Amino acid sequence: FWMIKRAYVDCVVLVKHGSFFNAFDIDADVGHEIGLRQSGGNSGFMRKVGFPCTQFDEWAAKLLALGYSVARVEQMDEDVHASKRSSKVMKRECCEILTPSIERGLTQSEHALYFLAIAEGEDGSIGACAFDAASSTGAIGRVSLEELATALVTYDPREVVISETLNDDARKVLVTH
């Protein structure tokens, strides 16, 4: 779990085990918040919650609605080869990441779910890109501080990503909106 979790530390990691998806440790705590119950007895070192694979979309939607990102981890070994494995550890890989704004329509939102990226150029100009994955629409351009505030109100983004070099004035605009 931790080998995968460290690569997706900002996500709730849901790991497929047979016909169930499980969340462990700190992700199990988040799962408990949305109504998942502890499964498989506490072995003393790591908590676990889970649900049947057929309910992945339902539980992922609940996490997304609360603002969490979700990493779906699948088993990569095929059952036919499982008995021939020399290791008892099954290979697993992250095959999908869902975020509050890039979520395959799971939350059934009636309005666009914009993702907004903001960066500052070497000349001090601010670039912004708003994108709605569900409709494949977006806008990109150079903006002033006032226009950045307008973009935040207009697009009402579910997620905002900023460059490390974004100036303090622009950060203040983000905080106030």
Secondary structure, 3 states (H helix, E strand, C coil): CHHHHCCCCCEEEEEEECCEEEEEHHHHHHHHHCCCCECCCCCCCCCEEEEEHHHHHHHHHHHHHCCCEEEEEEECCCHHHHCCCCCCCCCEEEEEEECCCCCCCCCCCCCCCCEEEEEECCCCCEEEEEEECCCCEEEEEEECHHHHHHHHHHHCCCEEEECCCCCHHHHHHHHHC
